[in-house]
Amino acid sequence: MKRHPILAALILILIVAAAFHPVLGNDFTTFDDNLYVTSNAHVRGGLTPANIGWAFTTGHAANWHPLTWLSHLVDCSLFGLNPAGHHLASLVIHAANAVLLFLFLSHATGAPARAFVAAALFAAHPLRVESVAWIAERKDVLSGLFGIASLWAYVAYADDRKRSRYVLSFALFVLGLLAKPMLVTLPLVMILIDRWPLHRKGGRALVLEKTPFFAAAAISSAITVFVQARGGAVGSFEQFPLAVRLANAAVAYAAYLGKSLVPIRLAVFYPHPGASISYAMAGGFAILLLGATLITIVLARRRPYLAMGWFWFGIMLFPVIGIIQIGDQAYADRYTYLPSIGLCIAGIWVAADAVKTIPPKAAAAVAAIVACLVLANQQTYVWRDTETLFRHALTVTGPNKVAHMKLGCVLLQRGQLEAAADQFEAALSIDPRYAQAMGNRGMVLLSQGKPDAARLAFETALQWQPGLLFARTNLGIALFQLGHISQALECWNTVLQIAPNNPDARFNRAVALLQLKRYAEAETDLTAAFVERPWDAAITYALGIALMQQGKTDRARTLFEQTLALEPQHADAAQTLEALTKGTATPAISHMPGKGT
């Protein structure tokens, strides 16, 4: 491998292609892919100066990661909404990461064969599937790209002490933070690398050398906590007390280690046990993890790679281990993307030292890589679409309120109302105060023509979670259908005070204003909704009506034509356009539908 790095790189690329090529046939999911791409007007608009500015200033999806947004903008510019193109981009970046990891480890350790096996196991491991196959997790592979490149540049700097290499390493680190703040612990990994394999001397000086890295990490951490807290992503201590967080952290570390060693029964969402967590089990895992840590410390002189790999794994996982709880998951496969490198290093170097002859080493390496490749290949099919993804999650995890809720949303969108209701009821049976499931129960009732019952469901959801905007938006629709126009307007006004660009609240308020013959105000709302969702035929049609009622017939005609381009079977738009051409247009505004989220 030392003599043939290009061949090694090509083999790694082939391994990645063999493991993950099924993703090219996968669709977008409605699990954050809508927030990141399919329902995001800025991203769908592609790489423009305005959208680049948005990427650097937005806290959308409760994250600040401008480089990730830029990558999605580029994808939409190149591929539009063809999911294969978006998946291909993630696949290419992951392959690049495998090659970079090989080059970094080979340079740092002088053991290219071991570096190749470690990179191959990292690349083909089934735990990588979530990061590669989930379009919304582009941030994992992208931050990994810059993180690994930063380490490689750092090793080069340690070799020749050229300031340019230090600056390059720091710049790559900052770019990685701009893709995902998971890299905040990378300076600590650099200190581990100083001890082994670089064997650098200096102690305090080596720590001070990383000062710019620590400063950038601190700034990134502060921004992340602020944006995620403002976006409502940070779990409260009432919901997740400190004792529960610490206990789950021990369980999560053990789960990550177990799934790294035996990567089966993987799921997109592992429910957090909350107060029902077993403290005895958590305590047992904590003792085992502490024991393993002590062993690596004792063996550090003879097996320095063991301690280095173990601490790499533990340190890089720490920001996402749940002490600061983000979301409702207990742990997540995607969080292992960079931390798993530490386990690969420790495992390969230990195994290589334990087995002295080459043939058994090679056979074991090939067997492990092939096993991972096959399992990863199978796991990529799980990500084919949202329904497949969450049905699999239910099979793996058992009771899972998020999986039931997401599956119910898929069925609701298809119009399978009874089946959707069953999923929402299942979610509520797991968590009787699950506001999102109660709000979606209201959506089913609204679709069944039961606005009174839907109103009760939405009001209940809002009692449990007052900031649940989709429930308040749809409460407005229920009130509107019941004839309570002023109360409906109050609901939409409240939503727009919190989220001024919410297109559903804008649209629904505009429908009410059209009925009240307040056409100019309706035009204002619909124009704002159109900016956020220009592909929505209902919005373009309603905006055409508002303009037509004010005598702005040329612009109205253009919007009706656009509506038909978006939805050729839109009968109202066709009839209104024909009548407008004849000068007899009289749209039936009262029959325009409300829109939920």
N, C-alpha and C positions, 0 to 999 in steps of 0.2 A: 504493500500500500504506500510505503514511503516513496518508492520509485515510480509509482503510477497513481498519483493523486487524481488525475482526470478520470481514470478508469473507476476509481473508488467513488468519485462524485457521480458518474453516470449510473453506477450500480445503485447508489442511494436514491437517485431520481427514479429509477425503475421500480425500486421497492415501494416508494411512495405512490407511484402510479398504480402499481398492482394492488396495493392496499385500499386506495381511496378513489379509484376511478369511477365507482358507481355513483359518487356524488354528482357527477355531471348529468345524471338523469333525474336528480332530485328537484323538487319544487321549492319555492319559498315556503316558510311556515308562518303561522300567525302568532308565533311565540317570539316576539320582538323584531322579527324580520319586517313586520309592518311599520314599526316605529323607526327602524333604521333605513328602510328602502321603500317598500311598496306603497306605504301611505304617507311618505315624507316628501312634500312638494319640493323642498330645497334639494334633497338628494336626487329625486327624479329629474330635476332641472339640469343636472350635470354640472360640469366644471365651468362656472362663470364667476366673474369678480364678486358679484353679490353673494353667491353661495359660498365662495371661499371665505368671505368676511363672516358669514353666518357660522361656518365651521369653527372659527376661532373665538366666537363670542357666545355660542349657545350652550345651555346646560340641558338640552333636550335628552330625554331618556335617563335623566338623573346622572349624567356623566359629562365630564369635560375631557374630551379626547379628540382634539381637532385633526390630528393626522389620520385617525380612523375615519372621520367624516370625509376627509379629502380622498381617501382610498375608495369610499363608496361613491363619491361624486365622479371619480375617474371611471369606475365600473359602469355607472349609468351613462356616461358620455360614450363609452365604447360599446356597451352591450344592451343599453336600454333596460327593459324589464325581462330579459331572457335569463332565467336563473342559472343556466349552464355557464354563462360568462362569469357571473359572480362567484359560482363555485370554483371555476377554473382559476380565478385569481387567488383564492384562498389556498387551493391545491399547490399552485406554483410557489407561493410564499412559504408554505410548509416544506416543500422540497428544498427550497433555498436554505431554510433553517437547518435541515438535516446536513446539507453540504457544509454550511458554515460551522456547525457543531463539530463535524469531523476535522475541519481545518484548524479550528481553535484548539481542540483537544490534542490533535497530532502535534501542533506547534508547542503547546504548553508542556506536554508530557514526554515527547520524543518517542511515543509508542503508537505508531499509526495503525497497527492492526487492532489493538484494543480500542483506539479511538473510533475506528470504523465500526466495530461491533456495537459500541455504546451509542453511536449516532444512528445506526440501523435500528436498534431496539427502541430508541426514542422515537424515531420516525414512524415505525410500524405499529407501535403499541396501541391497543384498542382505546385506551384512555384519551388518545389524541383525536378520536373521531368527533367528539363534541366541538372541539375548537376548529376543526377543519370543515366539518359538514354543516355547521350552523353559521349562516351568513352573518347574522348579528354578532357573532363572536370573532369577526375579522380582527378585532383588537387583540386577541390572544396571539395569533400568528404574526401580526404586524409588530407588536411590541417585542415578541420573541426574536424577530428578524434583527431589530436594532440592538436588543439586549445581548444576543450572542455575538453580533459584530463588534459591539463595544468591548466585550471581554477579549475577543481576538486582538483588537487594537491595543488593549491594555497589556496583554502578554507581549506584544511587539514593543511597546514602550518600556516594559520591564527589561527587555533584552538589551536595547541600545540607548535608553533614556533620552530619546529625541522628544523634544517638547511637542513637535507636530503630531506625534502619535498619541501623546497624552490628550491634546486638544481634540483629536479625532475621536478618541474613546469617549471623552466627555460629551462631545456633540452628538454622537450616536446614542449615548445614554439619555440625553435630553429628548431626542427624537422618540426614543422608546417610551419615555414618560408621556409624551404627547399622543402616543397611540393607546397606552393603558398604564395607569399608575402602579400596576402590579410590580414594576421594576424598582420600587422604592428601596427594597432591601439589597439591590445589586451591589452597592458599595461594600456591604458586609461579605458578600460572596467574593469580591475582589480581595478582601483581607484573608479569607480562607485560601484563595489561590496563592497568595503571597507565601503562606506556610507550606503548602503543597499544591501543585508540583514545582512552583518557582523557587522555593527555598530561599526567599529573600530575607535579609536581615534588616533590622531597623526598629521593630517594635512601635513605639510612639510615633516615630517619623512616618512610618507606613500608614498609620491612621490619619495623621495630619495631612498626608499627601492626598487623601480622599475628601478633604474638606469641601471642595466645590461640588462633589457628587452628593455628599450628605446634605448640603444646602439646597441643591435642586430637588432632592428627594423630600425634604421637609416642606418646601413650597408646594410641590405636587400633592403631598399628603393633605396639606391644609386646604388647598383648592378642592380636592376630591371630597373631603368630609363636608365642606360647606355646600358643594353642589348636590351631593347625595342627600344631605339632610334637608335642603330646600326642596328637593324633588320628592321627598317622602319615602326614600328608599331605606333609611336607617331605622331598624327596629327599636322600639322603646324598651326601657328597662322594666316597665310594667309587663310588657308582653314577653320579654326574654330577660329575666333577672340575671344578675351576675353569676350566681351559682349555676344556673342552667347553662349559661354561655361557657363557663369553664368546663363543666362536665361534658358538654357537647364537643368542645375543642379536643378533649382527650379521645372521645369516640371518633371524631372526624380524622384525627391524625392516624388512628388505628385503621379506619376504613380506607384512607388513601394508601396506606402501606399494604393492606390486604388486597385491594383492587389492583395495585401495581404488580403484586406477585401473582395473583390469580384474577386476571381481567375478564370476569364473566358477570352476568346479571347487571349490566350497566343501564342506567336510566337517565333521562333528561332532568328529572327532578326527584330528589330524595327528601321526603317530608321531614321537617324539624319536629322532634318529639315534644318540645316544650317542657312543661312541668312534669310530664309523664316519663321523662328520661330516667333511666336506671342509674342512680348514683353509685351503686355497687359495681356495675359493669364499667362505668366511667372511671372509678377508682382503680379497678383492676387493670384497665388499659393504661392509665397514667403510670402505675407502678411498672408495667412492662416497658413502656416507652422510656421511663427514667432509667430502668435497668439497661436497656439497649444503649442509651446515651452514655452511661458510665462505662460500659464495655468498650465503646468506641474511643473514649478518652484514655482508658487504660492501655488500649492497643495502639494509641496514636503514634508512638515512637516507631513501632515495628510495621504498622499498617496505616500510614498517615492518610492514604486515600480513603480509608474507611470512615475516619472522623470527618474528613473534608466533605465526602459525599453525603453523609448523614446530616451534618449541620447545614449543608446547602439545601437539602430537602426540607428540614424543619424551619430554617430561617425564611426561605422564600414562600413557604405556605403561611407563615404567621399573619401577614396582613389580611388574609381571607379565611382565617380559621374560625371566625365568628365572635371574637371578643368585641369587635364592632360588628354587629349583626346587620348584614345587608340582605334584604329579601326574607323569604320564609323557608329557604332550603337548609338542611342540616350540613350538607357539603355538596360539591359539584365536580364532575369529572374535569371540566375545563380549567379548574384551578391548579391542576397538576402539570400544566403544559411545561413551564420552566422548572418548577421544583423537582420534577421526575428526573431531570438530568443528573441530579446528585445521586439518586438511587442507581441510575445506569452506570455512573462512574464507579461507585462503591462496589456494586455487584460484579461488574466485568473485571475489575482489577483483583478483587478477592478470588473470583473463580479462576482467573488466569494464573495467579500465584499458587492456588491449591492444586491445579492440574498441570504437571510439568511437561507432558508430551503433547506435541502439536495436533495429531489426528483427533484425539478425544476432545480437545479444545474446539477445533474447527467443527466437529460434528455437533457438539452441544450448542455452539453459536448458531449454526445453520438451523438446527431444530427450534431454538428459541425464536429466531427471527421469523421463520416460516409459520410457527404457531401464532405469533402475534399478527402477522400479515393476514392469515386466514380469518382470525377472530375480528380484526379491524374491518376487513372487507365485508363480513357479515353484518357488523354493526352499522356500517354506512347505509344499508338498506332500511334500517329503522328510521332514518331521517328522511325518507322518501317524501312524506307530507305530514301535516299536522296530526291527522287522525292516526296514522300508523305510529307516529312518535309517542302519542299519549296512550294509545291502547297498549303499546309495549311497556310504557312506564307503569301502568296499572298491573300488568302481568308480573313485573319485576318487584315492585314495592308493596303491592297490596293496597290497602286504604290510602288514598292520595287525593286530597281535596283539590289541589291545583290541576292534576291530570283530569279529574272528573269535570272540573269547571271548563278547562280548555277544550276538552272533547265535546262538551255540551255546546260551546260556542260554534264549533264546526258544524254540528248538527243543526243548530239554530239558523246558521247562514244558508243551509241547504233547504230550510223549510220543514225539517223533520222535527216538528214541535214536541210531540210526545216523547220521542227519544231524547231530545235535548232536555226536556223537563226532568226526565229520570236521572240524567247526569247531574243536574243542578241539585236535585233532592239528595243524591248520593253525597255530593260535596257538603251539603248542609247537615247530613247525618253524621259526618265526621267532625265538622266544626259548626255547631248550631248558630254561631254568630259571624259566619263568613259573609261579609257584606257584598263582595263581588258576586257570589253565587245567588244571594237574595236579589241583587239588582238584575241578574240575568234571568231569574225566575220571573221578575217583572217584565222583562223583554218577551218572554214566551207568552205571558198573559196578554201583553199588548198586541202581539202578533195574532193571538186567538180572538181578538176583538173584545177583550174584557178590560177596558181601561180603568174601571173602578177597582177591580182586584189588583191590577198592575200598580195603581196609585198606592195602595197599601204596601205592596212589596217594596216599591221605591222608597217610600217614607221610612219603612223599617230599616232598609239598608243604610239610609242616611242617618238614622239614629245611631247605628253602630259605627259608621264611618262618615262623618259630616263632609269630608273633603272628597268624596267619591263623585267626581264630576259627571261621569256617564249616567249615574243614577239620577242626579239632579236634572240633567238634560232630558232624560226620558220621563221623569216625573212631569216635566213641562209638557211633553207630548200627551201624556195621559190626561192631564188637566185640560189641555187644549181640546182633546177629543170629548171631554165631558162638558165642554162649553165654558170652562172657567178661564177665560182669556187673560184677565188681569193677573191671576195667580200664575198662569203659565209664563207670561212675560216676566214676572218676578223671578221665576226659576232660572230662565235664560239670562236675565240681567245679572243674577248672582254668579252664574258660571262665568260670564264674560268679565266680571270684575276680577276674578281669579285668573282666568286664562283668556285674555282679550282676543286671541286669534282662534279660539275653538270653533271649527267649521260647523259642527253639528248644532251648537247653540245659535250661531249666526244664522244658519239656514232655517231652523225652526222658528226663531223670532221673526225672520223675514216672511215666512209663510203666514204667520199671524198678522203681520203688518200689511201684507197684501190683502188679506180679507178685510182689514180695517181701512183699506184704500189709502194707506200711508206709503205711497209708492216710492217716494224719494228716500225715506228711511229704510225701506226694504232693499232698495238698490245699494245703499251703503253697506248693509249687512251681507248681502249676496256678493258684492264685489270683494269684501274681505274673505268670505268663504271660498270664493273662486281662486283667490291667490293661494290659499292653503290646499285646495283640492280641485285643480283645473280639469282633472279627468272625470269628474263626477257629473253624469248627465243630468241628475236631478237639480243640481246647483246651476248648471248652465241654462237649463230650461226655465227655472224660476227667475233667474236674472234677466232672461229674454222677456219674460212676462212683465217684470217690473219696468223695464225700459220701454216696452211697447205701450204700456198704460200711460207713460209720460210723453208719448209721441216720438220716441227715439227709435223709429222703425228700422233704420239702416243697421244700427248696432244690434237691435233685437233679432233681425233676420240672420245676421252672422252667428249669433248665439244659438238660434234654432238649428242652423245648419251644423254647427259644432256639436250640438246635442245628438243629431242624427248620425254624425260621424262616430261619436262615442258609442251610441246605442241605436243601431239602424232600425230596431223594432219599436222605437219610442213613438207610439201612435199619436199622443197628444202633440208632440213637437211637429210631426208630419202634418197633422190637421191644422195646427196653428200657423205653420209656415205657408201652407196652401191658402188658408183664409187670408193671411196677411198679404199675400201676393194679389188676391182678388179684392182686397180692401174690405173684408167682412169679418176679420178676426174678433172673436169674443171668447177668450179663454175662460174655462171653468176653474177659477182659482180655488174654490172650496174643495175641489177634489184632489188638489195636490197633496201628496203624502208627506207625513212627518218623517224625520230621519233620526234613528238612534245611533249609538256608538257600538 
